[in-house]
Amino acid sequence: MPAGRRVEGTSGSGEACLDHIERVWTGVRPLSVRNRLTDAA
């Protein structure tokens, strides 16, 4: 497992895994970038 990552525990078909990722990944930008974008608005 790469540094900074953790095992999540979800398993299943490829489609089920992609559905799970779609639900839990709300944003892939680093928090610092998201904060800067919010502050600029």
CYANA upper distance limits for C-alpha pairs under 8 A (distance plus 0.5 A):
  1 MET  CA      5 ARG  CA      7.05
  1 MET  CA      6 ARG  CA      7.54
  1 MET  CA      7 VAL  CA      8.17
 10 THR  CA     17 CYS  CA      7.57
 10 THR  CA     20 HIS  CA      8.43
 11 SER  CA     16 ALA  CA      8.34
 11 SER  CA     17 CYS  CA      7.01
 12 GLY  CA     16 ALA  CA      6.28
 12 GLY  CA     17 CYS  CA      6.65
 13 SER  CA     17 CYS  CA      6.71
 14 GLY  CA     18 LEU  CA      6.66
 15 GLU  CA     19 ASP  CA      6.62
 16 ALA  CA     20 HIS  CA      6.73
 17 CYS  CA     21 ILE  CA      6.73
 18 LEU  CA     22 GLU  CA      6.64
 19 ASP  CA     23 ARG  CA      6.91
 20 HIS  CA     24 VAL  CA      6.79
 21 ILE  CA     25 TRP  CA      6.11
 22 GLU  CA     26 THR  CA      8.18
 29 ARG  CA     33 VAL  CA      6.84
 29 ARG  CA     34 ARG  CA      6.94
 30 PRO  CA     34 ARG  CA      6.96
 31 LEU  CA     35 ASN  CA      6.54
 32 SER  CA     36 ARG  CA      6.73
 33 VAL  CA     37 LEU  CA      6.73
 34 ARG  CA     38 THR  CA      6.70
 35 ASN  CA     39 ASP  CA      6.57
 36 ARG  CA     40 ALA  CA      6.63
 37 LEU  CA     41 ALA  CA      6.98
